[in-house]
């Protein structure tokens, strides 16, 4: 059993303050907003290569995820979420003699 799970989300062009990580029940949700970049004016038209808008992505947490031990780090456009695991005892198998 792993000690933790790691989720990496690439978010190029997004600032850390534009991203939120939330847990609701057994679901982990990453939300954010990407605002418009600078427009380059040339002659009589505008040019932009950036997409903008709101995004949301939800992941189902595994049963052994420790929701009290989830850490997130945002560096160079990559959000890394580390989810610690709990030691879940295995069900004991017992054979009954009839």
C-alpha positions as CSV (number, residue, x, y, z in Angstrom):
1,X,0.0,0.0,0.0
2,X,1.4,3.4,-0.9
3,X,2.2,6.0,1.8
4,X,0.6,8.7,-0.3
5,X,-1.0,9.5,-3.7
6,X,0.2,12.4,-5.8
7,X,-1.9,14.4,-8.3
8,X,-0.2,16.8,-10.7
9,X,-2.3,19.3,-12.6
10,X,-0.7,21.5,-15.3
11,X,-2.0,25.0,-15.2
12,X,0.2,27.1,-17.5
13,X,-0.4,30.8,-17.4
14,X,-2.4,30.7,-14.2
15,X,-1.3,32.4,-11.0
16,X,-1.5,30.6,-7.6
17,X,-4.1,33.0,-6.3
18,X,-6.4,32.0,-9.2
19,X,-6.6,28.3,-8.1
20,X,-8.5,26.7,-5.2
21,X,-8.5,23.1,-3.9
22,X,-11.5,21.9,-2.0
23,X,-12.7,18.7,-0.5
24,X,-16.4,17.8,-0.3
25,X,-17.1,14.3,1.1
26,X,-14.8,11.9,-0.9
27,X,-14.2,14.3,-3.8
28,X,-11.3,16.6,-4.3
29,X,-12.1,19.6,-6.6
30,X,-9.6,21.9,-8.3
31,X,-11.2,25.2,-9.5
32,X,-9.7,28.3,-11.0
33,X,-10.0,31.2,-13.4
34,X,-7.7,32.1,-16.2
35,X,-7.9,35.8,-17.1
36,X,-7.2,37.3,-20.5
37,X,-3.6,38.0,-21.4
38,X,-2.2,41.1,-23.0
39,X,-3.5,41.9,-26.4
40,X,-1.0,42.8,-29.1
41,X,-2.3,45.5,-31.4
42,X,-1.0,45.4,-35.0
43,X,-2.5,47.4,-37.8
44,X,-6.3,46.9,-37.7
45,X,-6.6,43.6,-35.8
46,X,-5.9,42.1,-32.4
47,X,-4.0,38.9,-31.8
48,X,-4.3,36.6,-28.7
49,X,-3.0,33.0,-28.2
50,X,-4.4,32.6,-24.7
51,X,-7.6,31.0,-23.7
52,X,-9.5,32.3,-20.7
53,X,-12.4,31.3,-18.5
54,X,-13.3,29.2,-15.5
55,X,-12.3,25.6,-15.1
56,X,-13.1,22.9,-12.6
57,X,-11.9,19.3,-12.2
58,X,-13.1,16.8,-9.6
59,X,-11.2,13.6,-8.5
60,X,-12.7,10.8,-6.4
61,X,-10.5,10.2,-3.4
62,X,-9.5,6.6,-2.7
63,X,-11.0,4.9,0.4
64,X,-7.7,4.9,2.2
65,X,-7.1,8.7,1.7
66,X,-6.4,10.6,4.9
67,X,-8.4,13.8,4.4
68,X,-6.6,15.5,7.3
69,X,-3.2,15.0,5.6
70,X,-3.6,16.6,2.2
71,X,-1.0,19.2,1.0
72,X,-0.9,21.3,-2.1
73,X,1.9,23.2,-3.8
74,X,1.8,25.4,-6.8
75,X,5.1,25.9,-8.7
76,X,5.9,27.0,-12.3
77,X,2.3,26.4,-13.5
78,X,2.1,22.9,-11.9
79,X,-0.3,22.2,-9.0
80,X,1.0,19.2,-7.0
81,X,-1.4,17.6,-4.5
82,X,-0.1,15.0,-2.1
83,X,-2.7,12.9,-0.3
84,X,-1.5,10.8,2.6
85,X,-3.0,7.3,3.2
86,X,-4.4,5.8,6.3
87,X,-3.6,2.3,7.4
88,X,-6.8,0.4,6.8
89,X,-6.9,-3.0,8.4
90,X,-7.7,-5.8,6.1
91,X,-10.8,-7.9,6.7
92,X,-9.8,-11.1,8.5
93,X,-10.9,-14.2,6.8
94,X,-12.1,-17.0,9.1
95,X,-13.4,-20.4,8.2
96,X,-16.3,-21.8,10.2
97,X,-16.6,-25.5,10.8
98,X,-20.1,-26.7,10.5
